[in-house]
């Protein structure tokens, strides 16, 4: 992504992305604003955020 984990980790998740993930809805690529949004979208796609462990990683 062109940024360090520390930089991306310091960013917020856009509210619309956060709400869509928690409601098990797909979100549009255009809704991803921050690099953290992109990171969350990759996790949601590959690891299914329905698992508690995935949500714990995101919250961390």
PDBQT receptor file of N, H, CA, C and O in Angstrom, charges set to zero:
ATOM      1  N   UNK A   1       0.815  -1.203   0.000  1.00  0.00    +0.000 N 
ATOM      2  CA  UNK A   1       0.000   0.000   0.000  1.00  0.00    +0.000 C 
ATOM      3  C   UNK A   1       0.853   1.258   0.000  1.00  0.00    +0.000 C 
ATOM      4  O   UNK A   1       0.330   2.366  -0.119  1.00  0.00    +0.000 OA
ATOM      5  N   UNK A   2       2.138   1.097   0.131  1.00  0.00    +0.000 N 
ATOM      6  H   UNK A   2       2.563   0.197   0.228  1.00  0.00    +0.000 HD
ATOM      7  CA  UNK A   2       2.999   2.265   0.094  1.00  0.00    +0.000 C 
ATOM      8  C   UNK A   2       3.098   3.011   1.411  1.00  0.00    +0.000 C 
ATOM      9  O   UNK A   2       3.549   4.156   1.444  1.00  0.00    +0.000 OA
ATOM     10  N   UNK A   3       2.680   2.375   2.495  1.00  0.00    +0.000 N 
ATOM     11  H   UNK A   3       2.313   1.445   2.469  1.00  0.00    +0.000 HD
ATOM     12  CA  UNK A   3       2.761   3.010   3.813  1.00  0.00    +0.000 C 
ATOM     13  C   UNK A   3       3.117   1.940   4.840  1.00  0.00    +0.000 C 
ATOM     14  O   UNK A   3       2.878   0.752   4.623  1.00  0.00    +0.000 OA
ATOM     15  N   UNK A   4       3.682   2.369   5.942  1.00  0.00    +0.000 N 
ATOM     16  H   UNK A   4       3.876   3.334   6.118  1.00  0.00    +0.000 HD
ATOM     17  CA  UNK A   4       4.043   1.419   6.992  1.00  0.00    +0.000 C 
ATOM     18  C   UNK A   4       2.797   0.952   7.749  1.00  0.00    +0.000 C 
ATOM     19  O   UNK A   4       1.750   1.599   7.717  1.00  0.00    +0.000 OA
ATOM     20  N   UNK A   5       2.937  -0.168   8.417  1.00  0.00    +0.000 N 
ATOM     21  H   UNK A   5       3.788  -0.694   8.443  1.00  0.00    +0.000 HD
ATOM     22  CA  UNK A   5       1.837  -0.678   9.234  1.00  0.00    +0.000 C 
ATOM     23  C   UNK A   5       1.465   0.333  10.312  1.00  0.00    +0.000 C 
ATOM     24  O   UNK A   5       0.292   0.479  10.654  1.00  0.00    +0.000 OA
ATOM     25  N   UNK A   6       2.467   1.031  10.845  1.00  0.00    +0.000 N 
ATOM     26  H   UNK A   6       3.420   0.912  10.566  1.00  0.00    +0.000 HD
ATOM     27  CA  UNK A   6       2.201   2.038  11.876  1.00  0.00    +0.000 C 
ATOM     28  C   UNK A   6       1.365   3.184  11.315  1.00  0.00    +0.000 C 
ATOM     29  O   UNK A   6       0.443   3.659  11.977  1.00  0.00    +0.000 OA
ATOM     30  N   UNK A   7       1.678   3.628  10.103  1.00  0.00    +0.000 N 
ATOM     31  H   UNK A   7       2.426   3.242   9.564  1.00  0.00    +0.000 HD
ATOM     32  CA  UNK A   7       0.927   4.717   9.474  1.00  0.00    +0.000 C 
ATOM     33  C   UNK A   7      -0.510   4.306   9.201  1.00  0.00    +0.000 C 
ATOM     34  O   UNK A   7      -1.450   5.030   9.530  1.00  0.00    +0.000 OA
ATOM     35  N   UNK A   8      -0.668   3.140   8.599  1.00  0.00    +0.000 N 
ATOM     36  H   UNK A   8       0.095   2.552   8.331  1.00  0.00    +0.000 HD
ATOM     37  CA  UNK A   8      -2.020   2.664   8.293  1.00  0.00    +0.000 C 
ATOM     38  C   UNK A   8      -2.800   2.406   9.574  1.00  0.00    +0.000 C 
ATOM     39  O   UNK A   8      -3.989   2.714   9.654  1.00  0.00    +0.000 OA
ATOM     40  N   UNK A   9      -2.130   1.840  10.578  1.00  0.00    +0.000 N 
ATOM     41  H   UNK A   9      -1.164   1.590  10.513  1.00  0.00    +0.000 HD
ATOM     42  CA  UNK A   9      -2.789   1.551  11.847  1.00  0.00    +0.000 C 
ATOM     43  C   UNK A   9      -3.258   2.778  12.596  1.00  0.00    +0.000 C 
ATOM     44  O   UNK A   9      -4.137   2.691  13.453  1.00  0.00    +0.000 OA
ATOM     45  N   UNK A  10      -2.680   3.912  12.280  1.00  0.00    +0.000 N 
ATOM     46  H   UNK A  10      -1.966   3.983  11.584  1.00  0.00    +0.000 HD
ATOM     47  CA  UNK A  10      -3.085   5.152  12.962  1.00  0.00    +0.000 C 
ATOM     48  C   UNK A  10      -4.284   5.815  12.296  1.00  0.00    +0.000 C 
ATOM     49  O   UNK A  10      -4.824   6.792  12.816  1.00  0.00    +0.000 OA
ATOM     50  N   UNK A  11      -4.698   5.293  11.158  1.00  0.00    +0.000 N 
ATOM     51  H   UNK A  11      -4.260   4.500  10.736  1.00  0.00    +0.000 HD
ATOM     52  CA  UNK A  11      -5.827   5.881  10.434  1.00  0.00    +0.000 C 
ATOM     53  C   UNK A  11      -7.150   5.302  10.921  1.00  0.00    +0.000 C 
ATOM     54  O   UNK A  11      -7.207   4.198  11.463  1.00  0.00    +0.000 OA
ATOM     55  N   UNK A  12      -8.197   6.069  10.717  1.00  0.00    +0.000 N 
ATOM     56  H   UNK A  12      -8.151   6.966  10.277  1.00  0.00    +0.000 HD
ATOM     57  CA  UNK A  12      -9.537   5.621  11.085  1.00  0.00    +0.000 C 
ATOM     58  C   UNK A  12     -10.177   4.845   9.946  1.00  0.00    +0.000 C 
ATOM     59  O   UNK A  12      -9.813   5.007   8.781  1.00  0.00    +0.000 OA
ATOM     60  N   UNK A  13     -11.123   4.013  10.299  1.00  0.00    +0.000 N 
ATOM     61  H   UNK A  13     -11.418   3.881  11.246  1.00  0.00    +0.000 HD
ATOM     62  CA  UNK A  13     -11.952   3.337   9.306  1.00  0.00    +0.000 C 
ATOM     63  C   UNK A  13     -13.131   4.259   9.032  1.00  0.00    +0.000 C 
ATOM     64  O   UNK A  13     -13.787   4.728   9.962  1.00  0.00    +0.000 OA
ATOM     65  N   UNK A  14     -13.398   4.518   7.763  1.00  0.00    +0.000 N 
ATOM     66  H   UNK A  14     -12.865   4.137   7.008  1.00  0.00    +0.000 HD
ATOM     67  CA  UNK A  14     -14.520   5.371   7.388  1.00  0.00    +0.000 C 
ATOM     68  C   UNK A  14     -15.815   4.768   7.936  1.00  0.00    +0.000 C 
ATOM     69  O   UNK A  14     -16.020   3.556   7.865  1.00  0.00    +0.000 OA
ATOM     70  N   UNK A  15     -16.679   5.612   8.477  1.00  0.00    +0.000 N 
ATOM     71  H   UNK A  15     -16.513   6.596   8.534  1.00  0.00    +0.000 HD
ATOM     72  CA  UNK A  15     -17.898   5.149   9.137  1.00  0.00    +0.000 C 
ATOM     73  C   UNK A  15     -18.739   4.247   8.244  1.00  0.00    +0.000 C 
ATOM     74  O   UNK A  15     -19.224   3.215   8.708  1.00  0.00    +0.000 OA
ATOM     75  N   UNK A  16     -18.926   4.603   6.987  1.00  0.00    +0.000 N 
ATOM     76  H   UNK A  16     -18.532   5.442   6.610  1.00  0.00    +0.000 HD
ATOM     77  CA  UNK A  16     -19.766   3.784   6.104  1.00  0.00    +0.000 C 
ATOM     78  C   UNK A  16     -19.165   2.395   5.897  1.00  0.00    +0.000 C 
ATOM     79  O   UNK A  16     -19.900   1.409   5.846  1.00  0.00    +0.000 OA
ATOM     80  N   UNK A  17     -17.850   2.304   5.778  1.00  0.00    +0.000 N 
ATOM     81  H   UNK A  17     -17.253   3.105   5.820  1.00  0.00    +0.000 HD
ATOM     82  CA  UNK A  17     -17.183   1.007   5.633  1.00  0.00    +0.000 C 
ATOM     83  C   UNK A  17     -17.354   0.202   6.918  1.00  0.00    +0.000 C 
ATOM     84  O   UNK A  17     -17.691  -0.981   6.872  1.00  0.00    +0.000 OA
ATOM     85  N   UNK A  18     -17.126   0.830   8.044  1.00  0.00    +0.000 N 
ATOM     86  H   UNK A  18     -16.852   1.791   8.081  1.00  0.00    +0.000 HD
ATOM     87  CA  UNK A  18     -17.254   0.168   9.343  1.00  0.00    +0.000 C 
ATOM     88  C   UNK A  18     -18.668  -0.396   9.544  1.00  0.00    +0.000 C 
ATOM     89  O   UNK A  18     -18.835  -1.549   9.941  1.00  0.00    +0.000 OA
ATOM     90  N   UNK A  19     -19.663   0.421   9.267  1.00  0.00    +0.000 N 
ATOM     91  H   UNK A  19     -19.527   1.357   8.945  1.00  0.00    +0.000 HD
ATOM     92  CA  UNK A  19     -21.060  -0.020   9.448  1.00  0.00    +0.000 C 
ATOM     93  C   UNK A  19     -21.417  -1.154   8.501  1.00  0.00    +0.000 C 
ATOM     94  O   UNK A  19     -22.079  -2.112   8.899  1.00  0.00    +0.000 OA
ATOM     95  N   UNK A  20     -20.982  -1.052   7.248  1.00  0.00    +0.000 N 
ATOM     96  H   UNK A  20     -20.444  -0.274   6.924  1.00  0.00    +0.000 HD
ATOM     97  CA  UNK A  20     -21.289  -2.113   6.287  1.00  0.00    +0.000 C 
ATOM     98  C   UNK A  20     -20.672  -3.437   6.700  1.00  0.00    +0.000 C 
ATOM     99  O   UNK A  20     -21.322  -4.479   6.603  1.00  0.00    +0.000 OA
ATOM    100  N   UNK A  21     -19.432  -3.413   7.158  1.00  0.00    +0.000 N 
ATOM    101  H   UNK A  21     -18.905  -2.567   7.236  1.00  0.00    +0.000 HD
ATOM    102  CA  UNK A  21     -18.771  -4.642   7.585  1.00  0.00    +0.000 C 
ATOM    103  C   UNK A  21     -19.509  -5.259   8.773  1.00  0.00    +0.000 C 
ATOM    104  O   UNK A  21     -19.756  -6.465   8.792  1.00  0.00    +0.000 OA
ATOM    105  N   UNK A  22     -19.857  -4.450   9.747  1.00  0.00    +0.000 N 
ATOM    106  H   UNK A  22     -19.657  -3.471   9.732  1.00  0.00    +0.000 HD
ATOM    107  CA  UNK A  22     -20.536  -4.984  10.936  1.00  0.00    +0.000 C 
ATOM    108  C   UNK A  22     -21.931  -5.510  10.626  1.00  0.00    +0.000 C 
ATOM    109  O   UNK A  22     -22.454  -6.353  11.354  1.00  0.00    +0.000 OA
ATOM    110  N   UNK A  23     -22.531  -5.018   9.553  1.00  0.00    +0.000 N 
ATOM    111  H   UNK A  23     -22.106  -4.333   8.961  1.00  0.00    +0.000 HD
ATOM    112  CA  UNK A  23     -23.872  -5.483   9.153  1.00  0.00    +0.000 C 
ATOM    113  C   UNK A  23     -23.795  -6.552   8.069  1.00  0.00    +0.000 C 
ATOM    114  O   UNK A  23     -24.801  -6.909   7.457  1.00  0.00    +0.000 OA
ATOM    115  N   UNK A  24     -22.562  -7.066   7.839  1.00  0.00    +0.000 N 
ATOM    116  H   UNK A  24     -21.744  -6.776   8.337  1.00  0.00    +0.000 HD
ATOM    117  CA  UNK A  24     -22.345  -8.129   6.847  1.00  0.00    +0.000 C 
ATOM    118  C   UNK A  24     -22.813  -7.729   5.456  1.00  0.00    +0.000 C 
ATOM    119  O   UNK A  24     -23.341  -8.554   4.710  1.00  0.00    +0.000 OA
ATOM    120  N   UNK A  25     -22.616  -6.460   5.110  1.00  0.00    +0.000 N 
ATOM    121  H   UNK A  25     -22.187  -5.791   5.716  1.00  0.00    +0.000 HD
ATOM    122  CA  UNK A  25     -22.979  -5.967   3.784  1.00  0.00    +0.000 C 
ATOM    123  C   UNK A  25     -21.706  -5.712   2.988  1.00  0.00    +0.000 C 
ATOM    124  O   UNK A  25     -20.660  -5.371   3.540  1.00  0.00    +0.000 OA
ATOM    125  N   UNK A  26     -21.823  -5.885   1.702  1.00  0.00    +0.000 N 
ATOM    126  H   UNK A  26     -22.673  -6.163   1.254  1.00  0.00    +0.000 HD
ATOM    127  CA  UNK A  26     -20.716  -5.502   0.823  1.00  0.00    +0.000 C 
ATOM    128  C   UNK A  26     -20.691  -3.988   0.737  1.00  0.00    +0.000 C 
ATOM    129  O   UNK A  26     -21.733  -3.335   0.807  1.00  0.00    +0.000 OA
ATOM    130  N   UNK A  27     -19.503  -3.434   0.586  1.00  0.00    +0.000 N 
ATOM    131  H   UNK A  27     -18.657  -3.964   0.529  1.00  0.00    +0.000 HD
ATOM    132  CA  UNK A  27     -19.421  -1.995   0.400  1.00  0.00    +0.000 C 
ATOM    133  C   UNK A  27     -18.739  -1.705  -0.919  1.00  0.00    +0.000 C 
ATOM    134  O   UNK A  27     -17.975  -2.521  -1.435  1.00  0.00    +0.000 OA
ATOM    135  N   UNK A  28     -19.020  -0.550  -1.448  1.00  0.00    +0.000 N 
ATOM    136  H   UNK A  28     -19.641   0.113  -1.028  1.00  0.00    +0.000 HD
ATOM    137  CA  UNK A  28     -18.494  -0.166  -2.742  1.00  0.00    +0.000 C 
ATOM    138  C   UNK A  28     -17.042   0.282  -2.635  1.00  0.00    +0.000 C 
ATOM    139  O   UNK A  28     -16.631   0.879  -1.641  1.00  0.00    +0.000 OA
ATOM    140  N   UNK A  29     -16.285  -0.015  -3.665  1.00  0.00    +0.000 N 
ATOM    141  H   UNK A  29     -16.619  -0.500  -4.474  1.00  0.00    +0.000 HD
ATOM    142  CA  UNK A  29     -14.884   0.412  -3.686  1.00  0.00    +0.000 C 
ATOM    143  C   UNK A  29     -14.765   1.914  -3.532  1.00  0.00    +0.000 C 
ATOM    144  O   UNK A  29     -13.819   2.400  -2.912  1.00  0.00    +0.000 OA
ATOM    145  N   UNK A  30     -15.708   2.656  -4.087  1.00  0.00    +0.000 N 
ATOM    146  H   UNK A  30     -16.476   2.262  -4.591  1.00  0.00    +0.000 HD
ATOM    147  CA  UNK A  30     -15.649   4.121  -4.012  1.00  0.00    +0.000 C 
ATOM    148  C   UNK A  30     -15.819   4.631  -2.578  1.00  0.00    +0.000 C 
ATOM    149  O   UNK A  30     -15.478   5.778  -2.290  1.00  0.00    +0.000 OA
ATOM    150  N   UNK A  31     -16.339   3.794  -1.679  1.00  0.00    +0.000 N 
ATOM    151  H   UNK A  31     -16.616   2.862  -1.912  1.00  0.00    +0.000 HD
ATOM    152  CA  UNK A  31     -16.515   4.194  -0.282  1.00  0.00    +0.000 C 
ATOM    153  C   UNK A  31     -15.230   4.089   0.527  1.00  0.00    +0.000 C 
ATOM    154  O   UNK A  31     -15.142   4.614   1.638  1.00  0.00    +0.000 OA
ATOM    155  N   UNK A  32     -14.235   3.411  -0.033  1.00  0.00    +0.000 N 
ATOM    156  H   UNK A  32     -14.306   2.985  -0.935  1.00  0.00    +0.000 HD
ATOM    157  CA  UNK A  32     -12.954   3.282   0.660  1.00  0.00    +0.000 C 
ATOM    158  C   UNK A  32     -12.171   4.587   0.479  1.00  0.00    +0.000 C 
ATOM    159  O   UNK A  32     -11.850   4.981  -0.643  1.00  0.00    +0.000 OA
ATOM    160  N   UNK A  33     -11.873   5.238   1.584  1.00  0.00    +0.000 N 
ATOM    161  H   UNK A  33     -12.134   4.918   2.495  1.00  0.00    +0.000 HD
ATOM    162  CA  UNK A  33     -11.198   6.534   1.534  1.00  0.00    +0.000 C 
ATOM    163  C   UNK A  33      -9.790   6.435   2.107  1.00  0.00    +0.000 C 
ATOM    164  O   UNK A  33      -8.826   6.844   1.460  1.00  0.00    +0.000 OA
ATOM    165  N   UNK A  34      -9.668   5.899   3.302  1.00  0.00    +0.000 N 
ATOM    166  H   UNK A  34     -10.451   5.566   3.827  1.00  0.00    +0.000 HD
ATOM    167  CA  UNK A  34      -8.365   5.809   3.958  1.00  0.00    +0.000 C 
ATOM    168  C   UNK A  34      -7.679   4.492   3.580  1.00  0.00    +0.000 C 
ATOM    169  O   UNK A  34      -8.320   3.560   3.093  1.00  0.00    +0.000 OA
ATOM    170  N   UNK A  35      -6.382   4.435   3.812  1.00  0.00    +0.000 N 
ATOM    171  H   UNK A  35      -5.862   5.191   4.208  1.00  0.00    +0.000 HD
ATOM    172  CA  UNK A  35      -5.660   3.184   3.576  1.00  0.00    +0.000 C 
ATOM    173  C   UNK A  35      -6.165   2.094   4.517  1.00  0.00    +0.000 C 
ATOM    174  O   UNK A  35      -6.129   0.913   4.173  1.00  0.00    +0.000 OA
ATOM    175  N   UNK A  36      -6.631   2.479   5.690  1.00  0.00    +0.000 N 
ATOM    176  H   UNK A  36      -6.660   3.439   5.969  1.00  0.00    +0.000 HD
ATOM    177  CA  UNK A  36      -7.202   1.500   6.620  1.00  0.00    +0.000 C 
ATOM    178  C   UNK A  36      -8.475   0.891   6.025  1.00  0.00    +0.000 C 
ATOM    179  O   UNK A  36      -8.731  -0.299   6.212  1.00  0.00    +0.000 OA
ATOM    180  N   UNK A  37      -9.274   1.688   5.314  1.00  0.00    +0.000 N 
ATOM    181  H   UNK A  37      -9.066   2.654   5.162  1.00  0.00    +0.000 HD
ATOM    182  CA  UNK A  37     -10.468   1.161   4.643  1.00  0.00    +0.000 C 
ATOM    183  C   UNK A  37     -10.091   0.047   3.673  1.00  0.00    +0.000 C 
ATOM    184  O   UNK A  37     -10.756  -0.987   3.607  1.00  0.00    +0.000 OA
ATOM    185  N   UNK A  38      -9.016   0.272   2.924  1.00  0.00    +0.000 N 
ATOM    186  H   UNK A  38      -8.476   1.112   2.978  1.00  0.00    +0.000 HD
ATOM    187  CA  UNK A  38      -8.559  -0.742   1.970  1.00  0.00    +0.000 C 
ATOM    188  C   UNK A  38      -8.132  -2.008   2.711  1.00  0.00    +0.000 C 
ATOM    189  O   UNK A  38      -8.474  -3.119   2.304  1.00  0.00    +0.000 OA
ATOM    190  N   UNK A  39      -7.390  -1.835   3.788  1.00  0.00    +0.000 N 
ATOM    191  H   UNK A  39      -7.112  -0.933   4.119  1.00  0.00    +0.000 HD
ATOM    192  CA  UNK A  39      -6.919  -2.971   4.574  1.00  0.00    +0.000 C 
ATOM    193  C   UNK A  39      -8.100  -3.778   5.119  1.00  0.00    +0.000 C 
ATOM    194  O   UNK A  39      -8.100  -5.008   5.061  1.00  0.00    +0.000 OA
ATOM    195  N   UNK A  40      -9.102  -3.075   5.646  1.00  0.00    +0.000 N 
ATOM    196  H   UNK A  40      -9.102  -2.076   5.693  1.00  0.00    +0.000 HD
ATOM    197  CA  UNK A  40     -10.299  -3.744   6.175  1.00  0.00    +0.000 C 
ATOM    198  C   UNK A  40     -11.020  -4.489   5.049  1.00  0.00    +0.000 C 
ATOM    199  O   UNK A  40     -11.514  -5.596   5.261  1.00  0.00    +0.000 OA
ATOM    200  N   UNK A  41     -11.084  -3.898   3.867  1.00  0.00    +0.000 N 
ATOM    201  H   UNK A  41     -10.682  -2.998   3.695  1.00  0.00    +0.000 HD
ATOM    202  CA  UNK A  41     -11.768  -4.570   2.763  1.00  0.00    +0.000 C 
ATOM    203  C   UNK A  41     -11.054  -5.868   2.388  1.00  0.00    +0.000 C 
ATOM    204  O   UNK A  41     -11.706  -6.852   2.037  1.00  0.00    +0.000 OA
ATOM    205  N   UNK A  42      -9.726  -5.879   2.459  1.00  0.00    +0.000 N 
ATOM    206  H   UNK A  42      -9.197  -5.080   2.745  1.00  0.00    +0.000 HD
ATOM    207  CA  UNK A  42      -8.985  -7.102   2.156  1.00  0.00    +0.000 C 
ATOM    208  C   UNK A  42      -9.261  -8.165   3.214  1.00  0.00    +0.000 C 
ATOM    209  O   UNK A  42      -9.450  -9.336   2.883  1.00  0.00    +0.000 OA
ATOM    210  N   UNK A  43      -9.284  -7.770   4.467  1.00  0.00    +0.000 N 
ATOM    211  H   UNK A  43      -9.131  -6.819   4.735  1.00  0.00    +0.000 HD
ATOM    212  CA  UNK A  43      -9.582  -8.730   5.535  1.00  0.00    +0.000 C 
ATOM    213  C   UNK A  43     -11.002  -9.256   5.390  1.00  0.00    +0.000 C 
ATOM    214  O   UNK A  43     -11.238 -10.457   5.530  1.00  0.00    +0.000 OA
ATOM    215  N   UNK A  44     -11.939  -8.375   5.113  1.00  0.00    +0.000 N 
ATOM    216  H   UNK A  44     -11.748  -7.400   5.000  1.00  0.00    +0.000 HD
ATOM    217  CA  UNK A  44     -13.334  -8.790   4.967  1.00  0.00    +0.000 C 
ATOM    218  C   UNK A  44     -13.481  -9.803   3.830  1.00  0.00    +0.000 C 
ATOM    219  O   UNK A  44     -14.250 -10.760   3.927  1.00  0.00    +0.000 OA
ATOM    220  N   UNK A  45     -12.744  -9.576   2.773  1.00  0.00    +0.000 N 
ATOM    221  H   UNK A  45     -12.120  -8.799   2.693  1.00  0.00    +0.000 HD
ATOM    222  CA  UNK A  45     -12.837 -10.464   1.622  1.00  0.00    +0.000 C 
ATOM    223  C   UNK A  45     -12.193 -11.820   1.902  1.00  0.00    +0.000 C 
ATOM    224  O   UNK A  45     -12.785 -12.860   1.611  1.00  0.00    +0.000 OA
ATOM    225  N   UNK A  46     -11.002 -11.814   2.456  1.00  0.00    +0.000 N 
ATOM    226  H   UNK A  46     -10.521 -10.969   2.691  1.00  0.00    +0.000 HD
ATOM    227  CA  UNK A  46     -10.251 -13.046   2.610  1.00  0.00    +0.000 C 
ATOM    228  C   UNK A  46     -10.529 -13.807   3.897  1.00  0.00    +0.000 C 
ATOM    229  O   UNK A  46     -10.449 -15.036   3.910  1.00  0.00    +0.000 OA
ATOM    230  N   UNK A  47     -10.850 -13.110   4.974  1.00  0.00    +0.000 N 
ATOM    231  H   UNK A  47     -10.915 -12.112   4.963  1.00  0.00    +0.000 HD
ATOM    232  CA  UNK A  47     -10.929 -13.771   6.273  1.00  0.00    +0.000 C 
ATOM    233  C   UNK A  47     -12.299 -13.767   6.915  1.00  0.00    +0.000 C 
ATOM    234  O   UNK A  47     -12.462 -14.302   8.011  1.00  0.00    +0.000 OA
ATOM    235  N   UNK A  48     -13.266 -13.192   6.277  1.00  0.00    +0.000 N 
ATOM    236  H   UNK A  48     -13.133 -12.757   5.386  1.00  0.00    +0.000 HD
ATOM    237  CA  UNK A  48     -14.644 -13.184   6.776  1.00  0.00    +0.000 C 
ATOM    238  C   UNK A  48     -14.727 -12.665   8.206  1.00  0.00    +0.000 C 
ATOM    239  O   UNK A  48     -14.390 -13.373   9.155  1.00  0.00    +0.000 OA
ATOM    240  N   UNK A  49     -15.168 -11.449   8.347  1.00  0.00    +0.000 N 
ATOM    241  H   UNK A  49     -15.442 -10.874   7.576  1.00  0.00    +0.000 HD
ATOM    242  CA  UNK A  49     -15.177 -10.774   9.641  1.00  0.00    +0.000 C 
ATOM    243  C   UNK A  49     -16.233 -11.348  10.599  1.00  0.00    +0.000 C 
ATOM    244  O   UNK A  49     -16.376 -10.868  11.724  1.00  0.00    +0.000 OA
ATOM    245  N   UNK A  50     -16.958 -12.355  10.158  1.00  0.00    +0.000 N 
ATOM    246  H   UNK A  50     -16.841 -12.744   9.245  1.00  0.00    +0.000 HD
ATOM    247  CA  UNK A  50     -17.885 -13.011  11.075  1.00  0.00    +0.000 C 
ATOM    248  C   UNK A  50     -17.149 -13.755  12.178  1.00  0.00    +0.000 C 
ATOM    249  O   UNK A  50     -17.742 -14.089  13.203  1.00  0.00    +0.000 OA
ATOM    250  N   UNK A  51     -15.866 -14.017  11.979  1.00  0.00    +0.000 N 
ATOM    251  H   UNK A  51     -15.384 -13.746  11.146  1.00  0.00    +0.000 HD
ATOM    252  CA  UNK A  51     -15.100 -14.711  12.993  1.00  0.00    +0.000 C 
ATOM    253  C   UNK A  51     -14.583 -13.721  14.026  1.00  0.00    +0.000 C 
ATOM    254  O   UNK A  51     -14.048 -12.674  13.662  1.00  0.00    +0.000 OA
ATOM    255  N   UNK A  52     -14.732 -14.030  15.285  1.00  0.00    +0.000 N 
ATOM    256  H   UNK A  52     -15.166 -14.881  15.581  1.00  0.00    +0.000 HD
ATOM    257  CA  UNK A  52     -14.308 -13.154  16.381  1.00  0.00    +0.000 C 
ATOM    258  C   UNK A  52     -12.826 -12.800  16.270  1.00  0.00    +0.000 C 
ATOM    259  O   UNK A  52     -12.437 -11.664  16.539  1.00  0.00    +0.000 OA
ATOM    260  N   UNK A  53     -12.018 -13.750  15.884  1.00  0.00    +0.000 N 
ATOM    261  H   UNK A  53     -12.334 -14.673  15.666  1.00  0.00    +0.000 HD
ATOM    262  CA  UNK A  53     -10.581 -13.498  15.773  1.00  0.00    +0.000 C 
ATOM    263  C   UNK A  53     -10.283 -12.396  14.761  1.00  0.00    +0.000 C 
ATOM    264  O   UNK A  53      -9.415 -11.554  14.994  1.00  0.00    +0.000 OA
ATOM    265  N   UNK A  54     -10.999 -12.400  13.640  1.00  0.00    +0.000 N 
ATOM    266  H   UNK A  54     -11.703 -13.084  13.450  1.00  0.00    +0.000 HD
ATOM    267  CA  UNK A  54     -10.798 -11.358  12.620  1.00  0.00    +0.000 C 
ATOM    268  C   UNK A  54     -11.196  -9.997  13.171  1.00  0.00    +0.000 C 
ATOM    269  O   UNK A  54     -10.488  -9.013  12.959  1.00  0.00    +0.000 OA
ATOM    270  N   UNK A  55     -12.301  -9.930  13.865  1.00  0.00    +0.000 N 
ATOM    271  H   UNK A  55     -12.877 -10.729  14.037  1.00  0.00    +0.000 HD
ATOM    272  CA  UNK A  55     -12.750  -8.666  14.443  1.00  0.00    +0.000 C 
ATOM    273  C   UNK A  55     -11.759  -8.173  15.490  1.00  0.00    +0.000 C 
ATOM    274  O   UNK A  55     -11.508  -6.971  15.586  1.00  0.00    +0.000 OA
ATOM    275  N   UNK A  56     -11.195  -9.087  16.273  1.00  0.00    +0.000 N 
ATOM    276  H   UNK A  56     -11.399 -10.062  16.194  1.00  0.00    +0.000 HD
ATOM    277  CA  UNK A  56     -10.189  -8.700  17.268  1.00  0.00    +0.000 C 
ATOM    278  C   UNK A  56      -8.974  -8.074  16.606  1.00  0.00    +0.000 C 
ATOM    279  O   UNK A  56      -8.432  -7.093  17.114  1.00  0.00    +0.000 OA
ATOM    280  N   UNK A  57      -8.536  -8.632  15.473  1.00  0.00    +0.000 N 
ATOM    281  H   UNK A  57      -8.977  -9.430  15.061  1.00  0.00    +0.000 HD
ATOM    282  CA  UNK A  57      -7.392  -8.070  14.755  1.00  0.00    +0.000 C 
ATOM    283  C   UNK A  57      -7.713  -6.665  14.282  1.00  0.00    +0.000 C 
ATOM    284  O   UNK A  57      -6.875  -5.770  14.396  1.00  0.00    +0.000 OA
ATOM    285  N   UNK A  58      -8.885  -6.458  13.763  1.00  0.00    +0.000 N 
ATOM    286  H   UNK A  58      -9.565  -7.185  13.670  1.00  0.00    +0.000 HD
ATOM    287  CA  UNK A  58      -9.283  -5.124  13.286  1.00  0.00    +0.000 C 
ATOM    288  C   UNK A  58      -9.329  -4.133  14.424  1.00  0.00    +0.000 C 
ATOM    289  O   UNK A  58      -8.832  -3.013  14.302  1.00  0.00    +0.000 OA
ATOM    290  N   UNK A  59      -9.926  -4.539  15.533  1.00  0.00    +0.000 N 
ATOM    291  H   UNK A  59     -10.331  -5.448  15.632  1.00  0.00    +0.000 HD
ATOM    292  CA  UNK A  59     -10.024  -3.625  16.684  1.00  0.00    +0.000 C 
ATOM    293  C   UNK A  59      -8.640  -3.280  17.239  1.00  0.00    +0.000 C 
ATOM    294  O   UNK A  59      -8.417  -2.165  17.711  1.00  0.00    +0.000 OA
ATOM    295  N   UNK A  60      -7.722  -4.232  17.180  1.00  0.00    +0.000 N 
ATOM    296  H   UNK A  60      -7.903  -5.138  16.797  1.00  0.00    +0.000 HD
ATOM    297  CA  UNK A  60      -6.363  -3.995  17.673  1.00  0.00    +0.000 C 
ATOM    298  C   UNK A  60      -5.669  -2.960  16.824  1.00  0.00    +0.000 C 
ATOM    299  O   UNK A  60      -4.513  -2.624  17.082  1.00  0.00    +0.000 OA
TER     300      UNK A  60
